[in-house]
């Protein structure tokens, strides 16, 4: 996998993932929407750790500048 995410993009995803987990476990967002946010947060964490986003590949988009 070729890196296609910048460090700023990765940081934003980690912050959003933490926010989603806080909203769910803090009881602010519950039910199906809460579970969707937690799963999305997990995806954000995974993609930020590997610096690769499959959706960026589909749209031929990259935030990583060499």
PDBQT receptor file of N, H, CA, C and O in Angstrom, charges set to zero:
ATOM      1  N   UNK A   1       0.837  -1.173   0.000  1.00  0.00    +0.000 N 
ATOM      2  CA  UNK A   1       0.000   0.000   0.000  1.00  0.00    +0.000 C 
ATOM      3  C   UNK A   1       0.887   1.244   0.000  1.00  0.00    +0.000 C 
ATOM      4  O   UNK A   1       1.801   1.380   0.813  1.00  0.00    +0.000 OA
ATOM      5  N   UNK A   2       0.600   2.111  -0.901  1.00  0.00    +0.000 N 
ATOM      6  H   UNK A   2      -0.142   2.000  -1.562  1.00  0.00    +0.000 HD
ATOM      7  CA  UNK A   2       1.340   3.355  -1.014  1.00  0.00    +0.000 C 
ATOM      8  C   UNK A   2       0.681   4.409  -0.131  1.00  0.00    +0.000 C 
ATOM      9  O   UNK A   2      -0.538   4.574  -0.147  1.00  0.00    +0.000 OA
ATOM     10  N   UNK A   3       1.490   5.110   0.628  1.00  0.00    +0.000 N 
ATOM     11  H   UNK A   3       2.481   4.977   0.642  1.00  0.00    +0.000 HD
ATOM     12  CA  UNK A   3       0.971   6.127   1.548  1.00  0.00    +0.000 C 
ATOM     13  C   UNK A   3       0.234   7.213   0.769  1.00  0.00    +0.000 C 
ATOM     14  O   UNK A   3       0.745   7.717  -0.231  1.00  0.00    +0.000 OA
ATOM     15  N   UNK A   4      -0.972   7.573   1.228  1.00  0.00    +0.000 N 
ATOM     16  H   UNK A   4      -1.386   7.163   2.041  1.00  0.00    +0.000 HD
ATOM     17  CA  UNK A   4      -1.732   8.634   0.568  1.00  0.00    +0.000 C 
ATOM     18  C   UNK A   4      -2.366   9.610   1.567  1.00  0.00    +0.000 C 
ATOM     19  O   UNK A   4      -3.290  10.347   1.224  1.00  0.00    +0.000 OA
ATOM     20  N   UNK A   5      -1.861   9.607   2.804  1.00  0.00    +0.000 N 
ATOM     21  H   UNK A   5      -1.110   9.009   3.084  1.00  0.00    +0.000 HD
ATOM     22  CA  UNK A   5      -2.397  10.498   3.836  1.00  0.00    +0.000 C 
ATOM     23  C   UNK A   5      -1.274  11.312   4.467  1.00  0.00    +0.000 C 
ATOM     24  O   UNK A   5      -0.219  10.775   4.803  1.00  0.00    +0.000 OA
ATOM     25  N   UNK A   6      -1.510  12.606   4.625  1.00  0.00    +0.000 N 
ATOM     26  H   UNK A   6      -2.367  13.043   4.353  1.00  0.00    +0.000 HD
ATOM     27  CA  UNK A   6      -0.526  13.467   5.288  1.00  0.00    +0.000 C 
ATOM     28  C   UNK A   6      -0.645  13.323   6.803  1.00  0.00    +0.000 C 
ATOM     29  O   UNK A   6      -1.598  12.732   7.311  1.00  0.00    +0.000 OA
ATOM     30  N   UNK A   7       0.330  13.868   7.506  1.00  0.00    +0.000 N 
ATOM     31  H   UNK A   7       1.104  14.348   7.093  1.00  0.00    +0.000 HD
ATOM     32  CA  UNK A   7       0.302  13.803   8.971  1.00  0.00    +0.000 C 
ATOM     33  C   UNK A   7      -0.867  14.600   9.544  1.00  0.00    +0.000 C 
ATOM     34  O   UNK A   7      -1.440  14.209  10.561  1.00  0.00    +0.000 OA
ATOM     35  N   UNK A   8      -1.224  15.705   8.908  1.00  0.00    +0.000 N 
ATOM     36  H   UNK A   8      -0.758  16.023   8.083  1.00  0.00    +0.000 HD
ATOM     37  CA  UNK A   8      -2.372  16.498   9.378  1.00  0.00    +0.000 C 
ATOM     38  C   UNK A   8      -3.654  15.693   9.224  1.00  0.00    +0.000 C 
ATOM     39  O   UNK A   8      -4.492  15.681  10.126  1.00  0.00    +0.000 OA
ATOM     40  N   UNK A   9      -3.811  15.026   8.095  1.00  0.00    +0.000 N 
ATOM     41  H   UNK A   9      -3.130  15.036   7.363  1.00  0.00    +0.000 HD
ATOM     42  CA  UNK A   9      -4.974  14.173   7.842  1.00  0.00    +0.000 C 
ATOM     43  C   UNK A   9      -5.057  13.066   8.885  1.00  0.00    +0.000 C 
ATOM     44  O   UNK A   9      -6.133  12.776   9.408  1.00  0.00    +0.000 OA
ATOM     45  N   UNK A  10      -3.928  12.455   9.181  1.00  0.00    +0.000 N 
ATOM     46  H   UNK A  10      -3.054  12.690   8.756  1.00  0.00    +0.000 HD
ATOM     47  CA  UNK A  10      -3.887  11.380  10.174  1.00  0.00    +0.000 C 
ATOM     48  C   UNK A  10      -4.274  11.892  11.556  1.00  0.00    +0.000 C 
ATOM     49  O   UNK A  10      -5.018  11.230  12.280  1.00  0.00    +0.000 OA
ATOM     50  N   UNK A  11      -3.770  13.071  11.923  1.00  0.00    +0.000 N 
ATOM     51  H   UNK A  11      -3.165  13.608  11.335  1.00  0.00    +0.000 HD
ATOM     52  CA  UNK A  11      -4.074  13.655  13.233  1.00  0.00    +0.000 C 
ATOM     53  C   UNK A  11      -5.559  13.976  13.362  1.00  0.00    +0.000 C 
ATOM     54  O   UNK A  11      -6.168  13.718  14.400  1.00  0.00    +0.000 OA
ATOM     55  N   UNK A  12      -6.130  14.533  12.316  1.00  0.00    +0.000 N 
ATOM     56  H   UNK A  12      -5.635  14.742  11.473  1.00  0.00    +0.000 HD
ATOM     57  CA  UNK A  12      -7.559  14.847  12.332  1.00  0.00    +0.000 C 
ATOM     58  C   UNK A  12      -8.388  13.588  12.521  1.00  0.00    +0.000 C 
ATOM     59  O   UNK A  12      -9.371  13.591  13.261  1.00  0.00    +0.000 OA
ATOM     60  N   UNK A  13      -7.992  12.512  11.852  1.00  0.00    +0.000 N 
ATOM     61  H   UNK A  13      -7.193  12.509  11.251  1.00  0.00    +0.000 HD
ATOM     62  CA  UNK A  13      -8.728  11.251  11.989  1.00  0.00    +0.000 C 
ATOM     63  C   UNK A  13      -8.637  10.681  13.408  1.00  0.00    +0.000 C 
ATOM     64  O   UNK A  13      -9.623  10.159  13.928  1.00  0.00    +0.000 OA
ATOM     65  N   UNK A  14      -7.478  10.777  14.028  1.00  0.00    +0.000 N 
ATOM     66  H   UNK A  14      -6.677  11.201  13.605  1.00  0.00    +0.000 HD
ATOM     67  CA  UNK A  14      -7.328  10.278  15.405  1.00  0.00    +0.000 C 
ATOM     68  C   UNK A  14      -8.188  11.102  16.359  1.00  0.00    +0.000 C 
ATOM     69  O   UNK A  14      -8.834  10.547  17.248  1.00  0.00    +0.000 OA
ATOM     70  N   UNK A  15      -8.200  12.416  16.180  1.00  0.00    +0.000 N 
ATOM     71  H   UNK A  15      -7.675  12.866  15.457  1.00  0.00    +0.000 HD
ATOM     72  CA  UNK A  15      -9.009  13.284  17.038  1.00  0.00    +0.000 C 
ATOM     73  C   UNK A  15     -10.497  12.974  16.854  1.00  0.00    +0.000 C 
ATOM     74  O   UNK A  15     -11.240  12.892  17.832  1.00  0.00    +0.000 OA
ATOM     75  N   UNK A  16     -10.929  12.803  15.604  1.00  0.00    +0.000 N 
ATOM     76  H   UNK A  16     -10.325  12.870  14.810  1.00  0.00    +0.000 HD
ATOM     77  CA  UNK A  16     -12.335  12.461  15.353  1.00  0.00    +0.000 C 
ATOM     78  C   UNK A  16     -12.702  11.108  15.960  1.00  0.00    +0.000 C 
ATOM     79  O   UNK A  16     -13.785  10.949  16.523  1.00  0.00    +0.000 OA
ATOM     80  N   UNK A  17     -11.799  10.137  15.844  1.00  0.00    +0.000 N 
ATOM     81  H   UNK A  17     -10.920  10.266  15.387  1.00  0.00    +0.000 HD
ATOM     82  CA  UNK A  17     -12.056   8.814  16.425  1.00  0.00    +0.000 C 
ATOM     83  C   UNK A  17     -12.216   8.927  17.939  1.00  0.00    +0.000 C 
ATOM     84  O   UNK A  17     -13.116   8.318  18.517  1.00  0.00    +0.000 OA
ATOM     85  N   UNK A  18     -11.347   9.702  18.581  1.00  0.00    +0.000 N 
ATOM     86  H   UNK A  18     -10.615  10.197  18.112  1.00  0.00    +0.000 HD
ATOM     87  CA  UNK A  18     -11.448   9.891  20.031  1.00  0.00    +0.000 C 
ATOM     88  C   UNK A  18     -12.763  10.584  20.392  1.00  0.00    +0.000 C 
ATOM     89  O   UNK A  18     -13.401  10.233  21.384  1.00  0.00    +0.000 OA
ATOM     90  N   UNK A  19     -13.160  11.560  19.594  1.00  0.00    +0.000 N 
ATOM     91  H   UNK A  19     -12.641  11.845  18.788  1.00  0.00    +0.000 HD
ATOM     92  CA  UNK A  19     -14.422  12.262  19.830  1.00  0.00    +0.000 C 
ATOM     93  C   UNK A  19     -15.608  11.304  19.698  1.00  0.00    +0.000 C 
ATOM     94  O   UNK A  19     -16.515  11.331  20.529  1.00  0.00    +0.000 OA
ATOM     95  N   UNK A  20     -15.611  10.468  18.677  1.00  0.00    +0.000 N 
ATOM     96  H   UNK A  20     -14.874  10.446  18.002  1.00  0.00    +0.000 HD
ATOM     97  CA  UNK A  20     -16.705   9.519  18.472  1.00  0.00    +0.000 C 
ATOM     98  C   UNK A  20     -16.807   8.536  19.634  1.00  0.00    +0.000 C 
ATOM     99  O   UNK A  20     -17.906   8.234  20.101  1.00  0.00    +0.000 OA
ATOM    100  N   UNK A  21     -15.668   8.041  20.099  1.00  0.00    +0.000 N 
ATOM    101  H   UNK A  21     -14.776   8.287  19.721  1.00  0.00    +0.000 HD
ATOM    102  CA  UNK A  21     -15.666   7.101  21.234  1.00  0.00    +0.000 C 
ATOM    103  C   UNK A  21     -16.165   7.804  22.492  1.00  0.00    +0.000 C 
ATOM    104  O   UNK A  21     -16.937   7.230  23.260  1.00  0.00    +0.000 OA
ATOM    105  N   UNK A  22     -15.728   9.038  22.706  1.00  0.00    +0.000 N 
ATOM    106  H   UNK A  22     -15.101   9.504  22.082  1.00  0.00    +0.000 HD
ATOM    107  CA  UNK A  22     -16.196   9.807  23.871  1.00  0.00    +0.000 C 
ATOM    108  C   UNK A  22     -17.706  10.022  23.819  1.00  0.00    +0.000 C 
ATOM    109  O   UNK A  22     -18.394   9.860  24.826  1.00  0.00    +0.000 OA
ATOM    110  N   UNK A  23     -18.217  10.385  22.648  1.00  0.00    +0.000 N 
ATOM    111  H   UNK A  23     -17.658  10.516  21.830  1.00  0.00    +0.000 HD
ATOM    112  CA  UNK A  23     -19.655  10.620  22.522  1.00  0.00    +0.000 C 
ATOM    113  C   UNK A  23     -20.463   9.360  22.828  1.00  0.00    +0.000 C 
ATOM    114  O   UNK A  23     -21.522   9.427  23.451  1.00  0.00    +0.000 OA
ATOM    115  N   UNK A  24     -19.952   8.213  22.383  1.00  0.00    +0.000 N 
ATOM    116  H   UNK A  24     -19.091   8.158  21.877  1.00  0.00    +0.000 HD
ATOM    117  CA  UNK A  24     -20.682   6.967  22.615  1.00  0.00    +0.000 C 
ATOM    118  C   UNK A  24     -20.590   6.523  24.079  1.00  0.00    +0.000 C 
ATOM    119  O   UNK A  24     -21.610   6.268  24.720  1.00  0.00    +0.000 OA
ATOM    120  N   UNK A  25     -19.377   6.432  24.598  1.00  0.00    +0.000 N 
ATOM    121  H   UNK A  25     -18.548   6.639  24.077  1.00  0.00    +0.000 HD
ATOM    122  CA  UNK A  25     -19.217   5.929  25.958  1.00  0.00    +0.000 C 
ATOM    123  C   UNK A  25     -19.607   6.956  27.015  1.00  0.00    +0.000 C 
ATOM    124  O   UNK A  25     -19.811   6.600  28.176  1.00  0.00    +0.000 OA
ATOM    125  N   UNK A  26     -19.713   8.217  26.630  1.00  0.00    +0.000 N 
ATOM    126  H   UNK A  26     -19.547   8.506  25.687  1.00  0.00    +0.000 HD
ATOM    127  CA  UNK A  26     -20.210   9.237  27.544  1.00  0.00    +0.000 C 
ATOM    128  C   UNK A  26     -21.726   9.278  27.593  1.00  0.00    +0.000 C 
ATOM    129  O   UNK A  26     -22.305  10.019  28.388  1.00  0.00    +0.000 OA
ATOM    130  N   UNK A  27     -22.373   8.482  26.745  1.00  0.00    +0.000 N 
ATOM    131  H   UNK A  27     -21.903   7.881  26.100  1.00  0.00    +0.000 HD
ATOM    132  CA  UNK A  27     -23.822   8.411  26.742  1.00  0.00    +0.000 C 
ATOM    133  C   UNK A  27     -24.492   9.557  26.010  1.00  0.00    +0.000 C 
ATOM    134  O   UNK A  27     -25.707   9.728  26.112  1.00  0.00    +0.000 OA
ATOM    135  N   UNK A  28     -23.728  10.339  25.280  1.00  0.00    +0.000 N 
ATOM    136  H   UNK A  28     -22.741  10.200  25.198  1.00  0.00    +0.000 HD
ATOM    137  CA  UNK A  28     -24.294  11.483  24.556  1.00  0.00    +0.000 C 
ATOM    138  C   UNK A  28     -24.997  11.007  23.289  1.00  0.00    +0.000 C 
ATOM    139  O   UNK A  28     -26.091  11.469  22.963  1.00  0.00    +0.000 OA
ATOM    140  N   UNK A  29     -24.364  10.089  22.584  1.00  0.00    +0.000 N 
ATOM    141  H   UNK A  29     -23.475   9.713  22.848  1.00  0.00    +0.000 HD
ATOM    142  CA  UNK A  29     -24.961   9.494  21.386  1.00  0.00    +0.000 C 
ATOM    143  C   UNK A  29     -25.121   8.008  21.666  1.00  0.00    +0.000 C 
ATOM    144  O   UNK A  29     -24.150   7.325  21.991  1.00  0.00    +0.000 OA
ATOM    145  N   UNK A  30     -26.336   7.509  21.541  1.00  0.00    +0.000 N 
ATOM    146  H   UNK A  30     -27.125   8.063  21.276  1.00  0.00    +0.000 HD
ATOM    147  CA  UNK A  30     -26.597   6.102  21.855  1.00  0.00    +0.000 C 
ATOM    148  C   UNK A  30     -27.279   5.421  20.677  1.00  0.00    +0.000 C 
ATOM    149  O   UNK A  30     -27.565   6.039  19.652  1.00  0.00    +0.000 OA
ATOM    150  N   UNK A  31     -27.525   4.150  20.852  1.00  0.00    +0.000 N 
ATOM    151  H   UNK A  31     -27.293   3.648  21.685  1.00  0.00    +0.000 HD
ATOM    152  CA  UNK A  31     -28.257   3.386  19.852  1.00  0.00    +0.000 C 
ATOM    153  C   UNK A  31     -27.439   3.121  18.602  1.00  0.00    +0.000 C 
ATOM    154  O   UNK A  31     -26.212   3.031  18.644  1.00  0.00    +0.000 OA
ATOM    155  N   UNK A  32     -28.144   2.998  17.497  1.00  0.00    +0.000 N 
ATOM    156  H   UNK A  32     -29.141   3.071  17.463  1.00  0.00    +0.000 HD
ATOM    157  CA  UNK A  32     -27.519   2.656  16.227  1.00  0.00    +0.000 C 
ATOM    158  C   UNK A  32     -26.520   3.724  15.787  1.00  0.00    +0.000 C 
ATOM    159  O   UNK A  32     -25.436   3.389  15.310  1.00  0.00    +0.000 OA
ATOM    160  N   UNK A  33     -26.858   4.975  15.937  1.00  0.00    +0.000 N 
ATOM    161  H   UNK A  33     -27.739   5.247  16.325  1.00  0.00    +0.000 HD
ATOM    162  CA  UNK A  33     -25.953   6.050  15.551  1.00  0.00    +0.000 C 
ATOM    163  C   UNK A  33     -24.652   5.982  16.358  1.00  0.00    +0.000 C 
ATOM    164  O   UNK A  33     -23.570   6.206  15.816  1.00  0.00    +0.000 OA
ATOM    165  N   UNK A  34     -24.760   5.681  17.628  1.00  0.00    +0.000 N 
ATOM    166  H   UNK A  34     -25.640   5.500  18.069  1.00  0.00    +0.000 HD
ATOM    167  CA  UNK A  34     -23.569   5.551  18.461  1.00  0.00    +0.000 C 
ATOM    168  C   UNK A  34     -22.671   4.429  18.005  1.00  0.00    +0.000 C 
ATOM    169  O   UNK A  34     -21.450   4.583  17.959  1.00  0.00    +0.000 OA
ATOM    170  N   UNK A  35     -23.260   3.306  17.669  1.00  0.00    +0.000 N 
ATOM    171  H   UNK A  35     -24.251   3.181  17.706  1.00  0.00    +0.000 HD
ATOM    172  CA  UNK A  35     -22.472   2.166  17.192  1.00  0.00    +0.000 C 
ATOM    173  C   UNK A  35     -21.817   2.493  15.854  1.00  0.00    +0.000 C 
ATOM    174  O   UNK A  35     -20.659   2.144  15.627  1.00  0.00    +0.000 OA
ATOM    175  N   UNK A  36     -22.547   3.156  14.975  1.00  0.00    +0.000 N 
ATOM    176  H   UNK A  36     -23.488   3.440  15.160  1.00  0.00    +0.000 HD
ATOM    177  CA  UNK A  36     -21.976   3.561  13.681  1.00  0.00    +0.000 C 
ATOM    178  C   UNK A  36     -20.790   4.496  13.906  1.00  0.00    +0.000 C 
ATOM    179  O   UNK A  36     -19.771   4.362  13.229  1.00  0.00    +0.000 OA
ATOM    180  N   UNK A  37     -20.899   5.432  14.836  1.00  0.00    +0.000 N 
ATOM    181  H   UNK A  37     -21.727   5.540  15.386  1.00  0.00    +0.000 HD
ATOM    182  CA  UNK A  37     -19.797   6.345  15.120  1.00  0.00    +0.000 C 
ATOM    183  C   UNK A  37     -18.580   5.614  15.676  1.00  0.00    +0.000 C 
ATOM    184  O   UNK A  37     -17.450   5.943  15.317  1.00  0.00    +0.000 OA
ATOM    185  N   UNK A  38     -18.789   4.638  16.537  1.00  0.00    +0.000 N 
ATOM    186  H   UNK A  38     -19.707   4.371  16.828  1.00  0.00    +0.000 HD
ATOM    187  CA  UNK A  38     -17.674   3.876  17.092  1.00  0.00    +0.000 C 
ATOM    188  C   UNK A  38     -16.979   3.070  15.991  1.00  0.00    +0.000 C 
ATOM    189  O   UNK A  38     -15.750   3.018  15.945  1.00  0.00    +0.000 OA
ATOM    190  N   UNK A  39     -17.749   2.450  15.116  1.00  0.00    +0.000 N 
ATOM    191  H   UNK A  39     -18.747   2.492  15.153  1.00  0.00    +0.000 HD
ATOM    192  CA  UNK A  39     -17.159   1.695  14.003  1.00  0.00    +0.000 C 
ATOM    193  C   UNK A  39     -16.393   2.646  13.077  1.00  0.00    +0.000 C 
ATOM    194  O   UNK A  39     -15.277   2.338  12.659  1.00  0.00    +0.000 OA
ATOM    195  N   UNK A  40     -16.980   3.783  12.761  1.00  0.00    +0.000 N 
ATOM    196  H   UNK A  40     -17.887   4.034  13.100  1.00  0.00    +0.000 HD
ATOM    197  CA  UNK A  40     -16.308   4.767  11.921  1.00  0.00    +0.000 C 
ATOM    198  C   UNK A  40     -15.023   5.262  12.591  1.00  0.00    +0.000 C 
ATOM    199  O   UNK A  40     -14.008   5.462  11.924  1.00  0.00    +0.000 OA
ATOM    200  N   UNK A  41     -15.071   5.454  13.879  1.00  0.00    +0.000 N 
ATOM    201  H   UNK A  41     -15.895   5.291  14.422  1.00  0.00    +0.000 HD
ATOM    202  CA  UNK A  41     -13.867   5.835  14.622  1.00  0.00    +0.000 C 
ATOM    203  C   UNK A  41     -12.790   4.772  14.532  1.00  0.00    +0.000 C 
ATOM    204  O   UNK A  41     -11.609   5.095  14.412  1.00  0.00    +0.000 OA
ATOM    205  N   UNK A  42     -13.184   3.506  14.589  1.00  0.00    +0.000 N 
ATOM    206  H   UNK A  42     -14.144   3.243  14.686  1.00  0.00    +0.000 HD
ATOM    207  CA  UNK A  42     -12.225   2.415  14.434  1.00  0.00    +0.000 C 
ATOM    208  C   UNK A  42     -11.582   2.411  13.056  1.00  0.00    +0.000 C 
ATOM    209  O   UNK A  42     -10.381   2.181  12.917  1.00  0.00    +0.000 OA
ATOM    210  N   UNK A  43     -12.393   2.669  12.049  1.00  0.00    +0.000 N 
ATOM    211  H   UNK A  43     -13.369   2.856  12.162  1.00  0.00    +0.000 HD
ATOM    212  CA  UNK A  43     -11.864   2.754  10.680  1.00  0.00    +0.000 C 
ATOM    213  C   UNK A  43     -10.904   3.929  10.567  1.00  0.00    +0.000 C 
ATOM    214  O   UNK A  43      -9.844   3.813   9.951  1.00  0.00    +0.000 OA
ATOM    215  N   UNK A  44     -11.272   5.058  11.158  1.00  0.00    +0.000 N 
ATOM    216  H   UNK A  44     -12.132   5.152  11.659  1.00  0.00    +0.000 HD
ATOM    217  CA  UNK A  44     -10.388   6.230  11.137  1.00  0.00    +0.000 C 
ATOM    218  C   UNK A  44      -9.051   5.916  11.803  1.00  0.00    +0.000 C 
ATOM    219  O   UNK A  44      -7.997   6.286  11.285  1.00  0.00    +0.000 OA
ATOM    220  N   UNK A  45      -9.090   5.234  12.950  1.00  0.00    +0.000 N 
ATOM    221  H   UNK A  45      -9.946   4.934  13.370  1.00  0.00    +0.000 HD
ATOM    222  CA  UNK A  45      -7.847   4.875  13.637  1.00  0.00    +0.000 C 
ATOM    223  C   UNK A  45      -6.994   3.941  12.794  1.00  0.00    +0.000 C 
ATOM    224  O   UNK A  45      -5.786   4.139  12.664  1.00  0.00    +0.000 OA
ATOM    225  N   UNK A  46      -7.622   2.929  12.225  1.00  0.00    +0.000 N 
ATOM    226  H   UNK A  46      -8.603   2.768  12.330  1.00  0.00    +0.000 HD
ATOM    227  CA  UNK A  46      -6.879   1.971  11.409  1.00  0.00    +0.000 C 
ATOM    228  C   UNK A  46      -6.227   2.647  10.209  1.00  0.00    +0.000 C 
ATOM    229  O   UNK A  46      -5.049   2.420   9.936  1.00  0.00    +0.000 OA
ATOM    230  N   UNK A  47      -6.978   3.471   9.494  1.00  0.00    +0.000 N 
ATOM    231  H   UNK A  47      -7.936   3.655   9.716  1.00  0.00    +0.000 HD
ATOM    232  CA  UNK A  47      -6.416   4.130   8.315  1.00  0.00    +0.000 C 
ATOM    233  C   UNK A  47      -5.343   5.146   8.699  1.00  0.00    +0.000 C 
ATOM    234  O   UNK A  47      -4.392   5.349   7.943  1.00  0.00    +0.000 OA
ATOM    235  N   UNK A  48      -5.478   5.780   9.849  1.00  0.00    +0.000 N 
ATOM    236  H   UNK A  48      -6.249   5.614  10.463  1.00  0.00    +0.000 HD
ATOM    237  CA  UNK A  48      -4.447   6.740  10.250  1.00  0.00    +0.000 C 
ATOM    238  C   UNK A  48      -3.156   6.029  10.654  1.00  0.00    +0.000 C 
ATOM    239  O   UNK A  48      -2.070   6.562  10.426  1.00  0.00    +0.000 OA
ATOM    240  N   UNK A  49      -3.250   4.850  11.241  1.00  0.00    +0.000 N 
ATOM    241  H   UNK A  49      -4.132   4.417  11.426  1.00  0.00    +0.000 HD
ATOM    242  CA  UNK A  49      -2.044   4.115  11.629  1.00  0.00    +0.000 C 
ATOM    243  C   UNK A  49      -1.281   3.569  10.426  1.00  0.00    +0.000 C 
ATOM    244  O   UNK A  49      -0.053   3.497  10.456  1.00  0.00    +0.000 OA
ATOM    245  N   UNK A  50      -1.990   3.188   9.376  1.00  0.00    +0.000 N 
ATOM    246  H   UNK A  50      -2.988   3.247   9.352  1.00  0.00    +0.000 HD
ATOM    247  CA  UNK A  50      -1.312   2.644   8.194  1.00  0.00    +0.000 C 
ATOM    248  C   UNK A  50      -1.063   3.716   7.128  1.00  0.00    +0.000 C 
ATOM    249  O   UNK A  50      -0.444   3.429   6.104  1.00  0.00    +0.000 OA
ATOM    250  N   UNK A  51      -1.530   4.931   7.352  1.00  0.00    +0.000 N 
ATOM    251  H   UNK A  51      -2.033   5.165   8.184  1.00  0.00    +0.000 HD
ATOM    252  CA  UNK A  51      -1.345   6.066   6.431  1.00  0.00    +0.000 C 
ATOM    253  C   UNK A  51      -1.895   5.802   5.041  1.00  0.00    +0.000 C 
ATOM    254  O   UNK A  51      -1.371   6.311   4.050  1.00  0.00    +0.000 OA
ATOM    255  N   UNK A  52      -2.938   5.017   4.972  1.00  0.00    +0.000 N 
ATOM    256  H   UNK A  52      -3.364   4.604   5.777  1.00  0.00    +0.000 HD
ATOM    257  CA  UNK A  52      -3.532   4.663   3.687  1.00  0.00    +0.000 C 
ATOM    258  C   UNK A  52      -5.049   4.645   3.807  1.00  0.00    +0.000 C 
ATOM    259  O   UNK A  52      -5.600   4.014   4.709  1.00  0.00    +0.000 OA
ATOM    260  N   UNK A  53      -5.722   5.344   2.893  1.00  0.00    +0.000 N 
ATOM    261  H   UNK A  53      -5.274   5.857   2.161  1.00  0.00    +0.000 HD
ATOM    262  CA  UNK A  53      -7.174   5.362   2.863  1.00  0.00    +0.000 C 
ATOM    263  C   UNK A  53      -7.648   4.770   1.536  1.00  0.00    +0.000 C 
ATOM    264  O   UNK A  53      -7.355   5.328   0.479  1.00  0.00    +0.000 OA
ATOM    265  N   UNK A  54      -8.370   3.655   1.572  1.00  0.00    +0.000 N 
ATOM    266  H   UNK A  54      -8.607   3.202   2.431  1.00  0.00    +0.000 HD
ATOM    267  CA  UNK A  54      -8.842   3.037   0.333  1.00  0.00    +0.000 C 
ATOM    268  C   UNK A  54      -9.773   3.941  -0.478  1.00  0.00    +0.000 C 
ATOM    269  O   UNK A  54      -9.760   3.887  -1.707  1.00  0.00    +0.000 OA
ATOM    270  N   UNK A  55     -10.572   4.761   0.183  1.00  0.00    +0.000 N 
ATOM    271  H   UNK A  55     -10.583   4.805   1.182  1.00  0.00    +0.000 HD
ATOM    272  CA  UNK A  55     -11.458   5.672  -0.549  1.00  0.00    +0.000 C 
ATOM    273  C   UNK A  55     -10.675   6.706  -1.348  1.00  0.00    +0.000 C 
ATOM    274  O   UNK A  55     -11.095   7.102  -2.435  1.00  0.00    +0.000 OA
ATOM    275  N   UNK A  56      -9.541   7.143  -0.814  1.00  0.00    +0.000 N 
ATOM    276  H   UNK A  56      -9.199   6.821   0.069  1.00  0.00    +0.000 HD
ATOM    277  CA  UNK A  56      -8.701   8.076  -1.562  1.00  0.00    +0.000 C 
ATOM    278  C   UNK A  56      -8.228   7.438  -2.865  1.00  0.00    +0.000 C 
ATOM    279  O   UNK A  56      -8.134   8.111  -3.891  1.00  0.00    +0.000 OA
ATOM    280  N   UNK A  57      -7.933   6.148  -2.824  1.00  0.00    +0.000 N 
ATOM    281  H   UNK A  57      -8.010   5.601  -1.990  1.00  0.00    +0.000 HD
ATOM    282  CA  UNK A  57      -7.479   5.438  -4.023  1.00  0.00    +0.000 C 
ATOM    283  C   UNK A  57      -8.585   5.385  -5.066  1.00  0.00    +0.000 C 
ATOM    284  O   UNK A  57      -8.328   5.575  -6.255  1.00  0.00    +0.000 OA
ATOM    285  N   UNK A  58      -9.807   5.128  -4.632  1.00  0.00    +0.000 N 
ATOM    286  H   UNK A  58     -10.016   4.974  -3.666  1.00  0.00    +0.000 HD
ATOM    287  CA  UNK A  58     -10.925   5.058  -5.573  1.00  0.00    +0.000 C 
ATOM    288  C   UNK A  58     -11.131   6.369  -6.314  1.00  0.00    +0.000 C 
ATOM    289  O   UNK A  58     -11.467   6.375  -7.498  1.00  0.00    +0.000 OA
ATOM    290  N   UNK A  59     -10.928   7.490  -5.606  1.00  0.00    +0.000 N 
ATOM    291  H   UNK A  59     -10.655   7.485  -4.644  1.00  0.00    +0.000 HD
ATOM    292  CA  UNK A  59     -11.146   8.798  -6.199  1.00  0.00    +0.000 C 
ATOM    293  C   UNK A  59      -9.852   9.442  -6.709  1.00  0.00    +0.000 C 
ATOM    294  O   UNK A  59      -9.846  10.602  -7.122  1.00  0.00    +0.000 OA
ATOM    295  N   UNK A  60      -8.750   8.669  -6.675  1.00  0.00    +0.000 N 
ATOM    296  H   UNK A  60      -8.755   7.727  -6.340  1.00  0.00    +0.000 HD
ATOM    297  CA  UNK A  60      -7.439   9.159  -7.121  1.00  0.00    +0.000 C 
ATOM    298  C   UNK A  60      -7.073  10.469  -6.418  1.00  0.00    +0.000 C 
ATOM    299  O   UNK A  60      -6.709  11.461  -7.050  1.00  0.00    +0.000 OA
ATOM    300  N   UNK A  61      -7.184  10.433  -5.093  1.00  0.00    +0.000 N 
ATOM    301  H   UNK A  61      -7.480   9.627  -4.580  1.00  0.00    +0.000 HD
ATOM    302  CA  UNK A  61      -6.955  11.604  -4.245  1.00  0.00    +0.000 C 
ATOM    303  C   UNK A  61      -5.863  11.281  -3.257  1.00  0.00    +0.000 C 
ATOM    304  O   UNK A  61      -5.760  10.141  -2.803  1.00  0.00    +0.000 OA
ATOM    305  N   UNK A  62      -5.046  12.252  -2.914  1.00  0.00    +0.000 N 
ATOM    306  H   UNK A  62      -5.129  13.177  -3.283  1.00  0.00    +0.000 HD
ATOM    307  CA  UNK A  62      -3.995  12.048  -1.917  1.00  0.00    +0.000 C 
ATOM    308  C   UNK A  62      -3.729  13.371  -1.209  1.00  0.00    +0.000 C 
ATOM    309  O   UNK A  62      -3.685  14.429  -1.837  1.00  0.00    +0.000 OA
ATOM    310  N   UNK A  63      -3.551  13.294   0.114  1.00  0.00    +0.000 N 
ATOM    311  H   UNK A  63      -3.586  12.435   0.624  1.00  0.00    +0.000 HD
ATOM    312  CA  UNK A  63      -3.166  14.472   0.878  1.00  0.00    +0.000 C 
ATOM    313  C   UNK A  63      -1.679  14.436   1.186  1.00  0.00    +0.000 C 
ATOM    314  O   UNK A  63      -1.138  15.382   1.758  1.00  0.00    +0.000 OA
ATOM    315  N   UNK A  64      -1.021  13.358   0.815  1.00  0.00    +0.000 N 
ATOM    316  H   UNK A  64      -1.461  12.590   0.350  1.00  0.00    +0.000 HD
ATOM    317  CA  UNK A  64       0.412  13.187   1.072  1.00  0.00    +0.000 C 
ATOM    318  C   UNK A  64       1.211  13.825  -0.056  1.00  0.00    +0.000 C 
ATOM    319  O   UNK A  64       1.047  13.482  -1.227  1.00  0.00    +0.000 OA
ATOM    320  N   UNK A  65       2.072  14.752   0.318  1.00  0.00    +0.000 N 
ATOM    321  H   UNK A  65       2.205  15.031   1.269  1.00  0.00    +0.000 HD
ATOM    322  CA  UNK A  65       2.945  15.411  -0.648  1.00  0.00    +0.000 C 
ATOM    323  C   UNK A  65       4.365  14.935  -0.438  1.00  0.00    +0.000 C 
ATOM    324  O   UNK A  65       4.863  14.938   0.688  1.00  0.00    +0.000 OA
ATOM    325  N   UNK A  66       5.004  14.535  -1.481  1.00  0.00    +0.000 N 
ATOM    326  H   UNK A  66       4.600  14.533  -2.396  1.00  0.00    +0.000 HD
ATOM    327  CA  UNK A  66       6.382  14.014  -1.368  1.00  0.00    +0.000 C 
ATOM    328  C   UNK A  66       7.379  15.124  -1.278  1.00  0.00    +0.000 C 
ATOM    329  O   UNK A  66       8.579  14.869  -1.179  1.00  0.00    +0.000 OA
TER     330      UNK A  66
